[in-house]
Amino acid sequence: SSLQKQLDGGIYVANNNKVFFKFQEAYSSGKITCKIYDSKRKEILPKLNNEGMLGNSLNFKQNGYNRFEINLNDMEIKKGIYTLEVKNEKGELYLLRIQVL
């Protein structure tokens, strides 16, 4: 799914607890940051890893040019509606509403 600067009525349904999205930005190959929030704007954090340290950043992997994947199995997440926020190096915010079944 493609990210937007403002949310509309559309909802992306997570496929096998994974979110696939495109992030297209002209003239940039910089770093992006991703966060997921629940309906009460509480940030959903990654689960504890094997070393017992809490990761404070959401892991994602790049699948080709401008295509990304987030595995929700790595998150403390339940069924419901969430908002993915992606921020580029310039601080511009892009959004995607997600439904986890």
MODELLER restraints for C-alpha pairs under 7 A, 6 or more apart:
rsr = mdl.restraints
at = mdl.atoms
rsr.add(forms.Gaussian(group=physical.xy_distance, feature=features.Distance(at['CA:1:A'], at['CA:20:A']), mean=6.44, stdev=0.5))
rsr.add(forms.Gaussian(group=physical.xy_distance, feature=features.Distance(at['CA:1:A'], at['CA:21:A']), mean=4.61, stdev=0.5))
rsr.add(forms.Gaussian(group=physical.xy_distance, feature=features.Distance(at['CA:1:A'], at['CA:22:A']), mean=6.00, stdev=0.5))
rsr.add(forms.Gaussian(group=physical.xy_distance, feature=features.Distance(at['CA:2:A'], at['CA:21:A']), mean=5.64, stdev=0.5))
rsr.add(forms.Gaussian(group=physical.xy_distance, feature=features.Distance(at['CA:2:A'], at['CA:22:A']), mean=4.92, stdev=0.5))
rsr.add(forms.Gaussian(group=physical.xy_distance, feature=features.Distance(at['CA:2:A'], at['CA:23:A']), mean=6.52, stdev=0.5))
rsr.add(forms.Gaussian(group=physical.xy_distance, feature=features.Distance(at['CA:3:A'], at['CA:22:A']), mean=6.70, stdev=0.5))
rsr.add(forms.Gaussian(group=physical.xy_distance, feature=features.Distance(at['CA:3:A'], at['CA:23:A']), mean=6.36, stdev=0.5))
rsr.add(forms.Gaussian(group=physical.xy_distance, feature=features.Distance(at['CA:3:A'], at['CA:94:A']), mean=5.61, stdev=0.5))
rsr.add(forms.Gaussian(group=physical.xy_distance, feature=features.Distance(at['CA:3:A'], at['CA:95:A']), mean=5.30, stdev=0.5))
rsr.add(forms.Gaussian(group=physical.xy_distance, feature=features.Distance(at['CA:3:A'], at['CA:96:A']), mean=5.46, stdev=0.5))
rsr.add(forms.Gaussian(group=physical.xy_distance, feature=features.Distance(at['CA:4:A'], at['CA:94:A']), mean=5.19, stdev=0.5))
rsr.add(forms.Gaussian(group=physical.xy_distance, feature=features.Distance(at['CA:4:A'], at['CA:95:A']), mean=5.19, stdev=0.5))
rsr.add(forms.Gaussian(group=physical.xy_distance, feature=features.Distance(at['CA:4:A'], at['CA:96:A']), mean=6.63, stdev=0.5))
rsr.add(forms.Gaussian(group=physical.xy_distance, feature=features.Distance(at['CA:5:A'], at['CA:93:A']), mean=6.38, stdev=0.5))
rsr.add(forms.Gaussian(group=physical.xy_distance, feature=features.Distance(at['CA:5:A'], at['CA:94:A']), mean=4.68, stdev=0.5))
rsr.add(forms.Gaussian(group=physical.xy_distance, feature=features.Distance(at['CA:5:A'], at['CA:95:A']), mean=5.97, stdev=0.5))
rsr.add(forms.Gaussian(group=physical.xy_distance, feature=features.Distance(at['CA:6:A'], at['CA:95:A']), mean=6.49, stdev=0.5))
rsr.add(forms.Gaussian(group=physical.xy_distance, feature=features.Distance(at['CA:7:A'], at['CA:95:A']), mean=6.31, stdev=0.5))
rsr.add(forms.Gaussian(group=physical.xy_distance, feature=features.Distance(at['CA:7:A'], at['CA:96:A']), mean=6.70, stdev=0.5))
rsr.add(forms.Gaussian(group=physical.xy_distance, feature=features.Distance(at['CA:11:A'], at['CA:97:A']), mean=5.13, stdev=0.5))
rsr.add(forms.Gaussian(group=physical.xy_distance, feature=features.Distance(at['CA:11:A'], at['CA:98:A']), mean=5.55, stdev=0.5))
rsr.add(forms.Gaussian(group=physical.xy_distance, feature=features.Distance(at['CA:11:A'], at['CA:99:A']), mean=6.45, stdev=0.5))
rsr.add(forms.Gaussian(group=physical.xy_distance, feature=features.Distance(at['CA:12:A'], at['CA:97:A']), mean=6.07, stdev=0.5))
rsr.add(forms.Gaussian(group=physical.xy_distance, feature=features.Distance(at['CA:12:A'], at['CA:98:A']), mean=4.75, stdev=0.5))
rsr.add(forms.Gaussian(group=physical.xy_distance, feature=features.Distance(at['CA:12:A'], at['CA:99:A']), mean=6.05, stdev=0.5))
rsr.add(forms.Gaussian(group=physical.xy_distance, feature=features.Distance(at['CA:13:A'], at['CA:98:A']), mean=5.75, stdev=0.5))
rsr.add(forms.Gaussian(group=physical.xy_distance, feature=features.Distance(at['CA:13:A'], at['CA:99:A']), mean=4.74, stdev=0.5))
rsr.add(forms.Gaussian(group=physical.xy_distance, feature=features.Distance(at['CA:13:A'], at['CA:100:A']), mean=6.29, stdev=0.5))
rsr.add(forms.Gaussian(group=physical.xy_distance, feature=features.Distance(at['CA:14:A'], at['CA:98:A']), mean=6.53, stdev=0.5))
rsr.add(forms.Gaussian(group=physical.xy_distance, feature=features.Distance(at['CA:14:A'], at['CA:99:A']), mean=6.03, stdev=0.5))
rsr.add(forms.Gaussian(group=physical.xy_distance, feature=features.Distance(at['CA:14:A'], at['CA:100:A']), mean=5.51, stdev=0.5))
rsr.add(forms.Gaussian(group=physical.xy_distance, feature=features.Distance(at['CA:17:A'], at['CA:71:A']), mean=6.31, stdev=0.5))
rsr.add(forms.Gaussian(group=physical.xy_distance, feature=features.Distance(at['CA:17:A'], at['CA:72:A']), mean=5.20, stdev=0.5))
rsr.add(forms.Gaussian(group=physical.xy_distance, feature=features.Distance(at['CA:17:A'], at['CA:73:A']), mean=6.30, stdev=0.5))
rsr.add(forms.Gaussian(group=physical.xy_distance, feature=features.Distance(at['CA:17:A'], at['CA:100:A']), mean=6.93, stdev=0.5))
rsr.add(forms.Gaussian(group=physical.xy_distance, feature=features.Distance(at['CA:18:A'], at['CA:69:A']), mean=6.75, stdev=0.5))
rsr.add(forms.Gaussian(group=physical.xy_distance, feature=features.Distance(at['CA:18:A'], at['CA:70:A']), mean=5.61, stdev=0.5))
rsr.add(forms.Gaussian(group=physical.xy_distance, feature=features.Distance(at['CA:18:A'], at['CA:71:A']), mean=4.60, stdev=0.5))
rsr.add(forms.Gaussian(group=physical.xy_distance, feature=features.Distance(at['CA:18:A'], at['CA:72:A']), mean=5.56, stdev=0.5))
rsr.add(forms.Gaussian(group=physical.xy_distance, feature=features.Distance(at['CA:19:A'], at['CA:69:A']), mean=5.54, stdev=0.5))
rsr.add(forms.Gaussian(group=physical.xy_distance, feature=features.Distance(at['CA:19:A'], at['CA:70:A']), mean=5.08, stdev=0.5))
rsr.add(forms.Gaussian(group=physical.xy_distance, feature=features.Distance(at['CA:19:A'], at['CA:71:A']), mean=6.59, stdev=0.5))
rsr.add(forms.Gaussian(group=physical.xy_distance, feature=features.Distance(at['CA:20:A'], at['CA:68:A']), mean=5.69, stdev=0.5))
rsr.add(forms.Gaussian(group=physical.xy_distance, feature=features.Distance(at['CA:20:A'], at['CA:69:A']), mean=4.54, stdev=0.5))
rsr.add(forms.Gaussian(group=physical.xy_distance, feature=features.Distance(at['CA:20:A'], at['CA:70:A']), mean=6.60, stdev=0.5))
rsr.add(forms.Gaussian(group=physical.xy_distance, feature=features.Distance(at['CA:21:A'], at['CA:67:A']), mean=5.83, stdev=0.5))
rsr.add(forms.Gaussian(group=physical.xy_distance, feature=features.Distance(at['CA:21:A'], at['CA:68:A']), mean=5.35, stdev=0.5))
rsr.add(forms.Gaussian(group=physical.xy_distance, feature=features.Distance(at['CA:21:A'], at['CA:69:A']), mean=6.51, stdev=0.5))
rsr.add(forms.Gaussian(group=physical.xy_distance, feature=features.Distance(at['CA:22:A'], at['CA:66:A']), mean=5.51, stdev=0.5))
rsr.add(forms.Gaussian(group=physical.xy_distance, feature=features.Distance(at['CA:22:A'], at['CA:67:A']), mean=4.54, stdev=0.5))
rsr.add(forms.Gaussian(group=physical.xy_distance, feature=features.Distance(at['CA:22:A'], at['CA:68:A']), mean=6.23, stdev=0.5))
rsr.add(forms.Gaussian(group=physical.xy_distance, feature=features.Distance(at['CA:23:A'], at['CA:66:A']), mean=5.17, stdev=0.5))
rsr.add(forms.Gaussian(group=physical.xy_distance, feature=features.Distance(at['CA:23:A'], at['CA:67:A']), mean=6.40, stdev=0.5))
rsr.add(forms.Gaussian(group=physical.xy_distance, feature=features.Distance(at['CA:24:A'], at['CA:66:A']), mean=5.88, stdev=0.5))
rsr.add(forms.Gaussian(group=physical.xy_distance, feature=features.Distance(at['CA:30:A'], at['CA:89:A']), mean=6.24, stdev=0.5))
rsr.add(forms.Gaussian(group=physical.xy_distance, feature=features.Distance(at['CA:31:A'], at['CA:88:A']), mean=6.35, stdev=0.5))
rsr.add(forms.Gaussian(group=physical.xy_distance, feature=features.Distance(at['CA:31:A'], at['CA:89:A']), mean=5.98, stdev=0.5))
rsr.add(forms.Gaussian(group=physical.xy_distance, feature=features.Distance(at['CA:32:A'], at['CA:86:A']), mean=6.60, stdev=0.5))
rsr.add(forms.Gaussian(group=physical.xy_distance, feature=features.Distance(at['CA:32:A'], at['CA:87:A']), mean=5.56, stdev=0.5))
rsr.add(forms.Gaussian(group=physical.xy_distance, feature=features.Distance(at['CA:32:A'], at['CA:88:A']), mean=4.55, stdev=0.5))
rsr.add(forms.Gaussian(group=physical.xy_distance, feature=features.Distance(at['CA:32:A'], at['CA:89:A']), mean=6.28, stdev=0.5))
rsr.add(forms.Gaussian(group=physical.xy_distance, feature=features.Distance(at['CA:33:A'], at['CA:86:A']), mean=5.61, stdev=0.5))
rsr.add(forms.Gaussian(group=physical.xy_distance, feature=features.Distance(at['CA:33:A'], at['CA:87:A']), mean=5.28, stdev=0.5))
rsr.add(forms.Gaussian(group=physical.xy_distance, feature=features.Distance(at['CA:33:A'], at['CA:88:A']), mean=6.62, stdev=0.5))
rsr.add(forms.Gaussian(group=physical.xy_distance, feature=features.Distance(at['CA:34:A'], at['CA:58:A']), mean=5.99, stdev=0.5))
rsr.add(forms.Gaussian(group=physical.xy_distance, feature=features.Distance(at['CA:34:A'], at['CA:84:A']), mean=6.95, stdev=0.5))
rsr.add(forms.Gaussian(group=physical.xy_distance, feature=features.Distance(at['CA:34:A'], at['CA:85:A']), mean=5.61, stdev=0.5))
rsr.add(forms.Gaussian(group=physical.xy_distance, feature=features.Distance(at['CA:34:A'], at['CA:86:A']), mean=4.51, stdev=0.5))
rsr.add(forms.Gaussian(group=physical.xy_distance, feature=features.Distance(at['CA:34:A'], at['CA:87:A']), mean=6.54, stdev=0.5))
rsr.add(forms.Gaussian(group=physical.xy_distance, feature=features.Distance(at['CA:35:A'], at['CA:58:A']), mean=6.18, stdev=0.5))
rsr.add(forms.Gaussian(group=physical.xy_distance, feature=features.Distance(at['CA:35:A'], at['CA:84:A']), mean=5.81, stdev=0.5))
rsr.add(forms.Gaussian(group=physical.xy_distance, feature=features.Distance(at['CA:35:A'], at['CA:85:A']), mean=5.21, stdev=0.5))
rsr.add(forms.Gaussian(group=physical.xy_distance, feature=features.Distance(at['CA:35:A'], at['CA:86:A']), mean=6.61, stdev=0.5))
rsr.add(forms.Gaussian(group=physical.xy_distance, feature=features.Distance(at['CA:36:A'], at['CA:43:A']), mean=5.83, stdev=0.5))
rsr.add(forms.Gaussian(group=physical.xy_distance, feature=features.Distance(at['CA:36:A'], at['CA:44:A']), mean=5.57, stdev=0.5))
rsr.add(forms.Gaussian(group=physical.xy_distance, feature=features.Distance(at['CA:36:A'], at['CA:82:A']), mean=6.58, stdev=0.5))
rsr.add(forms.Gaussian(group=physical.xy_distance, feature=features.Distance(at['CA:36:A'], at['CA:83:A']), mean=5.53, stdev=0.5))
rsr.add(forms.Gaussian(group=physical.xy_distance, feature=features.Distance(at['CA:36:A'], at['CA:84:A']), mean=4.50, stdev=0.5))
rsr.add(forms.Gaussian(group=physical.xy_distance, feature=features.Distance(at['CA:36:A'], at['CA:85:A']), mean=6.18, stdev=0.5))
rsr.add(forms.Gaussian(group=physical.xy_distance, feature=features.Distance(at['CA:37:A'], at['CA:43:A']), mean=4.39, stdev=0.5))
rsr.add(forms.Gaussian(group=physical.xy_distance, feature=features.Distance(at['CA:37:A'], at['CA:44:A']), mean=5.59, stdev=0.5))
rsr.add(forms.Gaussian(group=physical.xy_distance, feature=features.Distance(at['CA:37:A'], at['CA:82:A']), mean=5.55, stdev=0.5))
rsr.add(forms.Gaussian(group=physical.xy_distance, feature=features.Distance(at['CA:37:A'], at['CA:83:A']), mean=5.20, stdev=0.5))
rsr.add(forms.Gaussian(group=physical.xy_distance, feature=features.Distance(at['CA:37:A'], at['CA:84:A']), mean=6.60, stdev=0.5))
rsr.add(forms.Gaussian(group=physical.xy_distance, feature=features.Distance(at['CA:38:A'], at['CA:44:A']), mean=6.84, stdev=0.5))
rsr.add(forms.Gaussian(group=physical.xy_distance, feature=features.Distance(at['CA:38:A'], at['CA:81:A']), mean=6.61, stdev=0.5))
rsr.add(forms.Gaussian(group=physical.xy_distance, feature=features.Distance(at['CA:38:A'], at['CA:82:A']), mean=4.61, stdev=0.5))
rsr.add(forms.Gaussian(group=physical.xy_distance, feature=features.Distance(at['CA:38:A'], at['CA:83:A']), mean=6.47, stdev=0.5))
rsr.add(forms.Gaussian(group=physical.xy_distance, feature=features.Distance(at['CA:39:A'], at['CA:81:A']), mean=6.45, stdev=0.5))
rsr.add(forms.Gaussian(group=physical.xy_distance, feature=features.Distance(at['CA:39:A'], at['CA:82:A']), mean=6.00, stdev=0.5))
rsr.add(forms.Gaussian(group=physical.xy_distance, feature=features.Distance(at['CA:44:A'], at['CA:75:A']), mean=6.88, stdev=0.5))
rsr.add(forms.Gaussian(group=physical.xy_distance, feature=features.Distance(at['CA:44:A'], at['CA:76:A']), mean=6.34, stdev=0.5))
rsr.add(forms.Gaussian(group=physical.xy_distance, feature=features.Distance(at['CA:44:A'], at['CA:77:A']), mean=6.82, stdev=0.5))
rsr.add(forms.Gaussian(group=physical.xy_distance, feature=features.Distance(at['CA:45:A'], at['CA:56:A']), mean=6.60, stdev=0.5))
rsr.add(forms.Gaussian(group=physical.xy_distance, feature=features.Distance(at['CA:45:A'], at['CA:75:A']), mean=6.00, stdev=0.5))
rsr.add(forms.Gaussian(group=physical.xy_distance, feature=features.Distance(at['CA:45:A'], at['CA:76:A']), mean=6.17, stdev=0.5))
rsr.add(forms.Gaussian(group=physical.xy_distance, feature=features.Distance(at['CA:46:A'], at['CA:55:A']), mean=5.95, stdev=0.5))
rsr.add(forms.Gaussian(group=physical.xy_distance, feature=features.Distance(at['CA:46:A'], at['CA:58:A']), mean=6.36, stdev=0.5))
rsr.add(forms.Gaussian(group=physical.xy_distance, feature=features.Distance(at['CA:46:A'], at['CA:74:A']), mean=5.73, stdev=0.5))
rsr.add(forms.Gaussian(group=physical.xy_distance, feature=features.Distance(at['CA:46:A'], at['CA:75:A']), mean=4.27, stdev=0.5))
rsr.add(forms.Gaussian(group=physical.xy_distance, feature=features.Distance(at['CA:46:A'], at['CA:76:A']), mean=6.07, stdev=0.5))
rsr.add(forms.Gaussian(group=physical.xy_distance, feature=features.Distance(at['CA:47:A'], at['CA:54:A']), mean=6.83, stdev=0.5))
rsr.add(forms.Gaussian(group=physical.xy_distance, feature=features.Distance(at['CA:47:A'], at['CA:74:A']), mean=5.81, stdev=0.5))
rsr.add(forms.Gaussian(group=physical.xy_distance, feature=features.Distance(at['CA:47:A'], at['CA:75:A']), mean=5.23, stdev=0.5))
rsr.add(forms.Gaussian(group=physical.xy_distance, feature=features.Distance(at['CA:47:A'], at['CA:76:A']), mean=5.71, stdev=0.5))
rsr.add(forms.Gaussian(group=physical.xy_distance, feature=features.Distance(at['CA:48:A'], at['CA:54:A']), mean=4.92, stdev=0.5))
rsr.add(forms.Gaussian(group=physical.xy_distance, feature=features.Distance(at['CA:48:A'], at['CA:55:A']), mean=6.87, stdev=0.5))
rsr.add(forms.Gaussian(group=physical.xy_distance, feature=features.Distance(at['CA:59:A'], at['CA:70:A']), mean=6.77, stdev=0.5))
rsr.add(forms.Gaussian(group=physical.xy_distance, feature=features.Distance(at['CA:60:A'], at['CA:68:A']), mean=6.66, stdev=0.5))
rsr.add(forms.Gaussian(group=physical.xy_distance, feature=features.Distance(at['CA:60:A'], at['CA:69:A']), mean=5.61, stdev=0.5))
rsr.add(forms.Gaussian(group=physical.xy_distance, feature=features.Distance(at['CA:60:A'], at['CA:70:A']), mean=4.77, stdev=0.5))
rsr.add(forms.Gaussian(group=physical.xy_distance, feature=features.Distance(at['CA:61:A'], at['CA:68:A']), mean=5.62, stdev=0.5))
rsr.add(forms.Gaussian(group=physical.xy_distance, feature=features.Distance(at['CA:61:A'], at['CA:69:A']), mean=5.39, stdev=0.5))
rsr.add(forms.Gaussian(group=physical.xy_distance, feature=features.Distance(at['CA:61:A'], at['CA:70:A']), mean=6.77, stdev=0.5))
rsr.add(forms.Gaussian(group=physical.xy_distance, feature=features.Distance(at['CA:62:A'], at['CA:68:A']), mean=4.41, stdev=0.5))
rsr.add(forms.Gaussian(group=physical.xy_distance, feature=features.Distance(at['CA:62:A'], at['CA:69:A']), mean=6.42, stdev=0.5))
rsr.add(forms.Gaussian(group=physical.xy_distance, feature=features.Distance(at['CA:63:A'], at['CA:69:A']), mean=6.81, stdev=0.5))
rsr.add(forms.Gaussian(group=physical.xy_distance, feature=features.Distance(at['CA:79:A'], at['CA:100:A']), mean=4.85, stdev=0.5))
rsr.add(forms.Gaussian(group=physical.xy_distance, feature=features.Distance(at['CA:79:A'], at['CA:101:A']), mean=5.10, stdev=0.5))
rsr.add(forms.Gaussian(group=physical.xy_distance, feature=features.Distance(at['CA:80:A'], at['CA:99:A']), mean=5.68, stdev=0.5))
rsr.add(forms.Gaussian(group=physical.xy_distance, feature=features.Distance(at['CA:80:A'], at['CA:100:A']), mean=5.28, stdev=0.5))
rsr.add(forms.Gaussian(group=physical.xy_distance, feature=features.Distance(at['CA:80:A'], at['CA:101:A']), mean=6.79, stdev=0.5))
rsr.add(forms.Gaussian(group=physical.xy_distance, feature=features.Distance(at['CA:81:A'], at['CA:98:A']), mean=5.64, stdev=0.5))
rsr.add(forms.Gaussian(group=physical.xy_distance, feature=features.Distance(at['CA:81:A'], at['CA:99:A']), mean=4.52, stdev=0.5))
rsr.add(forms.Gaussian(group=physical.xy_distance, feature=features.Distance(at['CA:81:A'], at['CA:100:A']), mean=6.39, stdev=0.5))
rsr.add(forms.Gaussian(group=physical.xy_distance, feature=features.Distance(at['CA:82:A'], at['CA:97:A']), mean=5.82, stdev=0.5))
rsr.add(forms.Gaussian(group=physical.xy_distance, feature=features.Distance(at['CA:82:A'], at['CA:98:A']), mean=5.05, stdev=0.5))
rsr.add(forms.Gaussian(group=physical.xy_distance, feature=features.Distance(at['CA:82:A'], at['CA:99:A']), mean=6.28, stdev=0.5))
rsr.add(forms.Gaussian(group=physical.xy_distance, feature=features.Distance(at['CA:83:A'], at['CA:95:A']), mean=6.82, stdev=0.5))
rsr.add(forms.Gaussian(group=physical.xy_distance, feature=features.Distance(at['CA:83:A'], at['CA:96:A']), mean=5.73, stdev=0.5))
rsr.add(forms.Gaussian(group=physical.xy_distance, feature=features.Distance(at['CA:83:A'], at['CA:97:A']), mean=4.54, stdev=0.5))
rsr.add(forms.Gaussian(group=physical.xy_distance, feature=features.Distance(at['CA:83:A'], at['CA:98:A']), mean=5.89, stdev=0.5))
rsr.add(forms.Gaussian(group=physical.xy_distance, feature=features.Distance(at['CA:84:A'], at['CA:95:A']), mean=5.63, stdev=0.5))
rsr.add(forms.Gaussian(group=physical.xy_distance, feature=features.Distance(at['CA:84:A'], at['CA:96:A']), mean=5.08, stdev=0.5))
rsr.add(forms.Gaussian(group=physical.xy_distance, feature=features.Distance(at['CA:84:A'], at['CA:97:A']), mean=6.24, stdev=0.5))
rsr.add(forms.Gaussian(group=physical.xy_distance, feature=features.Distance(at['CA:85:A'], at['CA:93:A']), mean=6.61, stdev=0.5))
rsr.add(forms.Gaussian(group=physical.xy_distance, feature=features.Distance(at['CA:85:A'], at['CA:94:A']), mean=5.76, stdev=0.5))
rsr.add(forms.Gaussian(group=physical.xy_distance, feature=features.Distance(at['CA:85:A'], at['CA:95:A']), mean=4.81, stdev=0.5))
rsr.add(forms.Gaussian(group=physical.xy_distance, feature=features.Distance(at['CA:85:A'], at['CA:96:A']), mean=6.76, stdev=0.5))
rsr.add(forms.Gaussian(group=physical.xy_distance, feature=features.Distance(at['CA:86:A'], at['CA:93:A']), mean=5.79, stdev=0.5))
rsr.add(forms.Gaussian(group=physical.xy_distance, feature=features.Distance(at['CA:86:A'], at['CA:94:A']), mean=5.12, stdev=0.5))
rsr.add(forms.Gaussian(group=physical.xy_distance, feature=features.Distance(at['CA:86:A'], at['CA:95:A']), mean=6.36, stdev=0.5))
rsr.add(forms.Gaussian(group=physical.xy_distance, feature=features.Distance(at['CA:87:A'], at['CA:93:A']), mean=4.61, stdev=0.5))
rsr.add(forms.Gaussian(group=physical.xy_distance, feature=features.Distance(at['CA:87:A'], at['CA:94:A']), mean=6.29, stdev=0.5))
